[in-house]
């Protein structure tokens, strides 16, 4: 099975089962035993189609003689894959894009006798008319974001940041390796990765972070297996740096920890001296956390199952620092989870109540003088500043505290920071530093 067929299977699973593309893609790449090159192509095709579905439909409407809505769903998926290769990739020959798509139509649409011929005709026409089709002009057609989501995002980020953010949402996310400073240095890891055939560049403003390319399957690298690094976006790493954790034997709780990046970052920030409890509501994710700690050699971290909204009496008033990276609408990570853009925004309305409940509960664990870090990977004010404002009214013994940021950022006095995609080459992220008064 090749990259195109794997990508098609992922698209079908996302459409039929409502599955998240990132999880299914990883599973299918493993299932289909794709090599490094094929895995990279499958990922690019899958994410590329999901990121550009609206634009691809804009072109399809001009190429079809019938109506778009009348296409068999699998035929539409195959045409999306073919069009993406023709119009959005400069490395794939037209003949390969057309012929492989026809082969997929024969295999996956056996009951639609016209499917192979239709796919062949539409894609050949697309190749011939590449420079003559009308080009998309609206933000919806150019960047494939539904109108309702566009209005919501514009309200929160403003006109000036909107289009750069949409462009970032449709870009291929970079791979950021955070150096396990308990085992190695950035210089040493960079050399090791390059000996493994991986291109590694220093991050421009985040220490102990490398930007990777030509990675293939990271899990197969000896440097990964030996725990020399973990994968984490600079925004998430920055949220832990803003906690200013001391290199001492302090008690830290990471209440919504999976897949573990913030717990790992806390271990690095405290030079492995802190005692860290990392929690998730799902047992299989708690197991993932523990395996990650073992791979990295973090001996002072314990993973356990715990609902962040329910109180554990044993922790009340015991923690020097609590990290609360709470469940959210995810509008800051659309470039990594392109399917988020197609979810109904109305289903996200109740999240802020859960977020406030979690933050209130986690606050009870913080010692007087301790730090509470609140973060989300969304841009929605009601889930970010709105939650913090309600929390402070209900918890007058807490106050926001100035964020110490790298030089690339402006001075921050509010204790709150929203990172918008397209601004600092990070995920969209909200960070707030709270301090419990002595």
C-alpha positions as CSV (number, residue, x, y, z in Angstrom):
1,X,0.0,0.0,0.0
2,X,1.4,3.4,-1.0
3,X,1.2,6.9,0.5
4,X,-1.8,8.0,-1.6
5,X,-3.9,5.0,-0.6
6,X,-3.0,5.5,3.1
7,X,-4.0,9.2,2.8
8,X,-7.3,8.2,1.2
9,X,-8.0,5.7,4.0
10,X,-7.4,8.5,6.6
11,X,-9.7,10.9,4.7
12,X,-12.5,8.3,4.6
13,X,-12.1,7.5,8.3
14,X,-12.3,11.2,9.2
15,X,-15.4,11.6,7.0
16,X,-17.3,8.4,8.0
17,X,-16.3,8.0,11.7
18,X,-15.6,11.6,12.7
19,X,-12.0,10.5,13.6
20,X,-9.2,13.0,14.3
21,X,-6.8,12.9,11.4
22,X,-3.6,13.1,13.4
23,X,-4.4,10.0,15.4
24,X,-5.7,8.0,12.4
25,X,-2.8,9.0,10.2
26,X,-0.2,7.8,12.7
27,X,-2.0,4.5,13.1
28,X,-2.4,3.9,9.4
29,X,1.2,4.8,8.6
30,X,2.2,2.2,11.1
31,X,-0.4,-0.3,9.8
32,X,0.6,0.1,6.2
33,X,4.4,0.0,7.1
34,X,5.2,3.1,5.0
35,X,8.9,4.0,4.8
36,X,10.1,7.5,5.8
37,X,9.5,8.9,2.3
38,X,6.1,7.4,1.9
39,X,5.1,8.4,5.4
40,X,6.0,12.0,4.7
41,X,4.0,12.0,1.4
42,X,0.9,10.5,3.1
43,X,1.0,13.1,5.8
44,X,1.4,15.9,3.4
45,X,-1.4,14.7,1.2
46,X,-3.8,14.0,4.1
47,X,-3.2,17.3,5.8
48,X,-3.1,19.2,2.6
49,X,-6.5,18.0,1.5
50,X,-8.0,18.8,4.9
51,X,-6.4,22.2,4.9
52,X,-7.6,23.1,1.4
53,X,-10.9,21.3,1.1
54,X,-12.9,24.5,0.4
55,X,-10.4,25.7,-2.2
56,X,-10.3,22.3,-3.9
57,X,-14.1,22.3,-4.1
58,X,-14.0,25.8,-5.6
59,X,-11.9,24.4,-8.4
60,X,-14.0,21.2,-8.7
61,X,-17.2,23.2,-9.2
62,X,-15.6,24.7,-12.3
63,X,-14.4,21.3,-13.6
64,X,-17.6,19.2,-13.2
65,X,-20.5,19.2,-15.5
66,X,-22.8,18.1,-12.7
67,X,-23.2,19.3,-9.1
68,X,-20.6,18.9,-6.5
69,X,-23.1,17.5,-3.9
70,X,-24.0,14.7,-6.3
71,X,-20.5,13.2,-6.3
72,X,-20.0,9.9,-4.5
73,X,-18.2,10.7,-1.2
74,X,-15.2,8.5,-2.0
75,X,-15.0,9.9,-5.5
76,X,-14.9,13.4,-4.0
77,X,-12.1,12.3,-1.6
78,X,-10.1,10.9,-4.5
79,X,-10.6,14.0,-6.6
80,X,-9.5,16.2,-3.7
81,X,-6.3,14.1,-3.4
82,X,-5.7,14.4,-7.1
83,X,-6.3,18.1,-7.3
84,X,-4.1,18.8,-4.3
85,X,-1.3,17.0,-6.1
86,X,-1.9,18.9,-9.3
87,X,-2.4,22.4,-7.8
88,X,-0.6,22.5,-4.5
89,X,2.5,20.3,-5.0
90,X,5.3,21.1,-7.3
91,X,7.1,17.8,-6.8
92,X,4.5,15.4,-8.2
93,X,4.2,14.8,-12.0
94,X,0.8,15.4,-13.4
95,X,0.7,11.9,-14.9
96,X,1.4,10.3,-11.5
97,X,-1.4,12.4,-9.8
98,X,-3.9,11.4,-12.5
99,X,-3.0,7.7,-12.9
100,X,-2.8,7.0,-9.2
101,X,-6.1,8.6,-8.6
102,X,-7.8,6.6,-11.3
103,X,-6.3,3.4,-9.7
104,X,-7.8,4.4,-6.4
105,X,-11.2,5.0,-8.0
106,X,-11.2,1.5,-9.4
107,X,-10.3,0.0,-6.1
108,X,-12.4,2.1,-3.7
109,X,-15.5,2.8,-5.9
110,X,-16.3,-0.6,-7.5
111,X,-20.0,0.0,-7.4
112,X,-19.7,3.4,-9.2
113,X,-18.9,2.2,-12.7
114,X,-18.3,5.7,-14.0
115,X,-15.9,6.6,-11.2
116,X,-12.5,5.8,-13.0
117,X,-13.6,7.6,-16.1
118,X,-14.9,10.6,-14.2
119,X,-11.7,10.9,-12.1
120,X,-9.5,10.6,-15.2
121,X,-11.5,13.2,-17.2
122,X,-11.8,15.7,-14.3
123,X,-8.1,15.6,-13.4
124,X,-6.8,15.7,-17.0
125,X,-9.0,18.7,-17.5
126,X,-7.7,20.2,-14.3
127,X,-4.1,19.8,-15.5
128,X,-4.9,21.4,-18.9
129,X,-6.8,24.3,-17.3
130,X,-4.4,25.0,-14.5
131,X,-3.8,28.6,-15.6
132,X,-7.2,29.4,-16.9
133,X,-9.6,28.5,-14.0
134,X,-11.0,31.3,-11.8
135,X,-8.9,31.8,-8.7
136,X,-10.5,32.1,-5.2
137,X,-10.9,35.6,-3.9
138,X,-12.8,35.3,-0.6
139,X,-11.0,34.2,2.6
140,X,-13.4,31.2,2.8
141,X,-12.4,29.9,-0.7
142,X,-8.7,30.8,-0.4
143,X,-8.1,29.3,3.0
144,X,-10.9,26.8,3.4
145,X,-12.2,28.1,6.7
146,X,-16.0,27.9,7.2
147,X,-17.7,31.3,7.3
148,X,-18.9,30.9,10.9
149,X,-15.3,30.2,12.1
150,X,-13.9,33.1,10.1
151,X,-16.3,35.5,11.8
152,X,-15.4,34.1,15.2
153,X,-11.6,34.3,14.6
154,X,-11.8,37.8,13.2
155,X,-13.6,38.9,16.3
156,X,-10.8,37.7,18.5
157,X,-7.6,38.4,16.5
158,X,-8.7,41.4,14.5
159,X,-8.5,42.2,10.8
160,X,-4.7,42.7,10.7
161,X,-3.8,39.3,12.1
162,X,-6.6,37.3,10.5
163,X,-5.2,36.5,7.0
164,X,-1.6,35.8,8.3
165,X,-3.2,33.4,10.8
166,X,-5.3,31.7,8.1
167,X,-2.1,31.2,6.0
168,X,-0.3,29.7,9.0
169,X,-3.3,27.4,9.7
170,X,-2.8,26.0,6.2
171,X,1.0,25.6,6.4
172,X,2.8,22.4,7.2
173,X,3.7,22.5,10.9
174,X,7.4,22.3,11.8
175,X,8.7,19.6,14.1
176,X,10.2,21.1,17.3
177,X,12.5,18.9,19.4
178,X,13.0,20.0,23.0
179,X,16.4,18.9,24.3
180,X,16.4,16.6,27.3
181,X,18.9,18.6,29.2
182,X,19.1,15.9,31.9
183,X,20.9,13.8,29.3
184,X,22.5,16.0,26.7
185,X,23.0,19.5,25.3
186,X,21.6,21.2,22.2
187,X,25.0,21.1,20.5
188,X,25.4,17.4,21.2
189,X,21.9,16.5,20.1
190,X,22.2,18.5,16.9
191,X,25.3,16.5,16.0
192,X,23.7,13.2,16.8
193,X,20.5,14.0,14.8
194,X,22.6,15.0,11.8
195,X,24.5,11.7,12.0
196,X,21.1,10.0,11.8
197,X,20.2,11.9,8.6
198,X,18.0,14.4,10.3
199,X,18.4,18.2,9.6
200,X,18.4,20.0,12.9
201,X,18.6,23.8,13.3
202,X,18.7,25.9,16.4
203,X,15.4,27.7,17.3
204,X,15.8,31.5,16.9
205,X,14.4,32.6,20.3
206,X,13.9,29.4,22.4
207,X,16.9,27.9,24.1
208,X,17.3,24.1,24.0
209,X,15.0,23.7,21.1
210,X,15.8,22.4,17.6
211,X,13.8,22.6,14.4
212,X,13.8,19.2,12.6
213,X,13.3,18.3,9.0
214,X,13.7,15.1,7.0
215,X,12.8,13.1,10.1
216,X,10.7,10.2,8.8
217,X,9.4,8.2,11.8
218,X,10.8,9.9,14.9
219,X,10.1,6.8,17.0
220,X,12.7,4.8,15.0
221,X,15.6,7.2,15.7
222,X,18.1,6.1,18.2
223,X,18.2,9.5,19.7
224,X,14.5,9.4,20.3
225,X,14.6,5.9,21.7
226,X,17.4,6.9,24.1
227,X,15.3,9.8,25.4
228,X,17.5,12.7,24.2
229,X,14.5,14.8,23.2
230,X,10.7,15.1,23.1
231,X,8.4,16.9,20.7
232,X,6.7,20.1,21.9
233,X,5.7,23.4,20.2
234,X,7.6,26.5,21.4
235,X,4.3,28.0,22.7
236,X,3.7,25.1,25.1
237,X,7.4,25.2,26.1
238,X,7.1,28.9,26.7
239,X,4.2,28.5,29.0
240,X,6.3,26.4,31.4
241,X,9.3,28.8,31.1
242,X,6.9,31.6,32.2
243,X,6.3,29.7,35.5
244,X,10.0,30.4,36.4
245,X,10.3,27.2,38.3
246,X,13.3,27.1,40.6
247,X,15.9,24.3,40.4
248,X,14.9,23.0,43.8
249,X,13.0,20.0,45.3
250,X,9.6,21.5,44.9
251,X,6.2,19.8,44.4
252,X,4.6,20.3,41.0
253,X,1.2,19.1,39.7
254,X,0.4,19.0,36.0
255,X,-3.4,18.3,36.0
256,X,-4.2,17.8,32.3
257,X,-0.8,16.5,31.3
258,X,-1.1,14.1,28.3
259,X,0.9,13.7,26.1
260,X,3.4,15.0,28.7
261,X,5.3,17.9,27.2
262,X,4.7,20.4,30.0
263,X,5.6,17.8,32.7
264,X,8.8,17.0,30.8
265,X,9.6,20.7,30.4
266,X,9.0,21.2,34.2
267,X,11.5,18.4,34.9
268,X,14.1,20.1,32.6
269,X,13.4,23.6,34.2
270,X,14.0,22.2,37.7
271,X,17.1,20.1,36.7
272,X,15.2,16.9,37.6
273,X,15.0,18.0,41.3
274,X,11.2,18.6,41.4
275,X,8.7,16.0,42.4
276,X,6.1,16.0,39.6
277,X,2.6,14.5,39.5
278,X,1.2,14.2,36.0
279,X,-2.5,13.4,35.6
280,X,-5.0,12.5,32.9
281,X,-8.5,11.4,33.1
282,X,-7.9,8.5,30.7
283,X,-5.9,5.4,32.0
284,X,-4.2,4.8,28.6
285,X,-3.0,8.4,28.5
286,X,-1.6,8.1,32.0
287,X,0.3,5.0,30.8
288,X,1.6,7.1,27.9
289,X,2.8,9.8,30.4
290,X,4.7,7.2,32.4
291,X,6.3,5.6,29.4
292,X,7.4,9.1,28.2
293,X,9.0,9.8,31.6
294,X,10.8,6.5,31.6
295,X,12.2,7.1,28.1
296,X,13.5,10.5,29.1
297,X,14.9,9.3,32.4
298,X,12.7,11.5,34.6
299,X,12.7,9.5,37.8
300,X,10.9,12.1,39.9
301,X,7.7,12.1,37.8
302,X,4.6,10.0,38.7
303,X,1.7,9.6,36.3
304,X,-1.8,8.8,37.6
305,X,-5.4,8.9,36.6
306,X,-7.3,11.9,38.0
307,X,-10.2,14.1,36.9
308,X,-8.9,17.6,37.0
309,X,-12.4,19.0,37.9
310,X,-12.7,16.7,41.0
311,X,-10.7,17.4,44.1
312,X,-8.1,15.1,45.6
313,X,-8.0,16.0,49.3
314,X,-4.4,14.8,49.7
315,X,-3.1,17.6,47.4
316,X,-4.9,20.6,49.0
317,X,-2.4,23.3,49.9
318,X,0.6,21.0,49.0
319,X,1.8,22.2,45.6
320,X,4.4,24.8,44.9
321,X,3.3,25.0,41.3
322,X,0.3,23.8,39.4
323,X,0.1,23.6,35.6
324,X,-3.4,23.7,34.2
325,X,-3.4,23.4,30.4
326,X,-7.1,22.7,30.1
327,X,-9.4,21.2,27.5
328,X,-10.4,23.8,25.0
329,X,-11.8,24.5,21.5
330,X,-8.4,24.1,19.9
331,X,-8.6,27.0,17.5
332,X,-4.9,27.7,18.0
333,X,-3.8,24.3,16.6
334,X,-5.8,24.1,13.4
335,X,-2.5,23.6,11.4
336,X,-1.9,20.4,13.4
337,X,-5.6,19.3,13.6
338,X,-7.1,20.8,10.4
339,X,-10.4,18.9,11.1
340,X,-11.1,21.3,13.9
341,X,-12.2,24.0,11.4
342,X,-15.1,21.8,10.4
343,X,-16.4,21.2,13.9
344,X,-19.6,23.1,14.9
345,X,-18.5,26.1,17.0
346,X,-21.7,25.9,18.9
347,X,-20.5,22.6,20.5
348,X,-17.7,24.5,22.2
349,X,-20.0,27.0,24.1
350,X,-19.9,25.1,27.4
351,X,-16.1,24.7,27.6
352,X,-15.5,27.8,29.6
353,X,-17.6,26.5,32.5
354,X,-15.5,23.3,32.6
355,X,-12.3,25.4,32.4
356,X,-13.3,27.6,35.3
357,X,-14.3,24.5,37.4
358,X,-10.8,23.0,36.7
359,X,-9.0,26.2,37.5
360,X,-10.9,26.7,40.8
361,X,-10.2,23.1,41.8
362,X,-6.5,23.3,40.9
363,X,-6.2,26.6,42.8
364,X,-7.0,24.7,46.0
365,X,-3.8,22.7,45.7
366,X,-1.5,25.7,45.5
367,X,0.5,26.7,48.6
368,X,0.5,30.3,49.7
369,X,3.1,32.0,47.5
370,X,2.8,29.3,44.9
371,X,2.3,29.6,41.2
372,X,-0.7,28.5,39.1
373,X,-0.2,28.5,35.3
374,X,-3.3,28.5,33.2
375,X,-3.1,27.9,29.5
376,X,-5.1,26.8,26.5
377,X,-4.4,26.2,22.8
378,X,-7.3,28.4,21.6
379,X,-7.8,32.1,20.8
380,X,-11.3,32.5,22.1
381,X,-11.6,35.2,24.8
382,X,-14.3,33.5,26.8
383,X,-12.0,30.5,27.3
384,X,-9.0,32.6,28.0
385,X,-9.2,36.1,29.6
386,X,-12.8,35.5,30.4
387,X,-12.1,32.5,32.5
388,X,-9.2,34.3,34.3
389,X,-11.4,37.3,35.1
390,X,-14.1,35.1,36.6
391,X,-11.5,33.1,38.5
392,X,-10.0,36.2,40.1
393,X,-13.4,37.4,41.2
394,X,-14.0,34.1,42.9
395,X,-10.5,33.8,44.3
396,X,-9.3,37.2,45.6
397,X,-6.2,35.5,47.2
398,X,-4.8,35.1,43.7
399,X,-3.4,37.7,41.4
400,X,-1.9,37.8,37.9
401,X,1.9,38.3,37.7
402,X,4.1,39.7,35.0
403,X,5.4,37.3,32.4
404,X,9.2,37.2,31.7
405,X,9.5,36.5,28.0
406,X,12.3,36.2,25.4
407,X,13.5,39.4,23.9
408,X,11.5,38.9,20.7
409,X,8.3,39.6,22.7
410,X,7.2,43.0,23.9
411,X,7.1,43.7,27.6
412,X,4.2,42.0,29.4
413,X,2.7,43.5,32.6
414,X,-0.7,41.8,32.5
415,X,0.4,38.3,33.3
416,X,-1.6,37.1,30.2
417,X,-0.3,36.5,26.7
418,X,-2.1,35.3,23.5
419,X,0.0,33.9,20.8
420,X,-1.6,34.0,17.3
421,X,-0.5,31.7,14.5
422,X,1.5,33.6,11.9
423,X,2.9,35.9,14.5
424,X,5.9,34.1,16.2
425,X,5.8,30.8,14.2
426,X,4.1,29.0,17.1
427,X,0.7,27.4,17.8
428,X,-2.0,29.6,18.9
429,X,-1.8,29.7,22.6
430,X,-2.9,31.5,25.8
431,X,-0.7,31.8,28.8
432,X,-1.6,33.2,32.2
433,X,0.6,33.3,35.3
434,X,-1.2,33.5,38.6
435,X,0.3,33.7,42.1
436,X,-1.4,32.8,45.4
437,X,-0.8,35.6,47.9
438,X,1.2,34.8,51.1
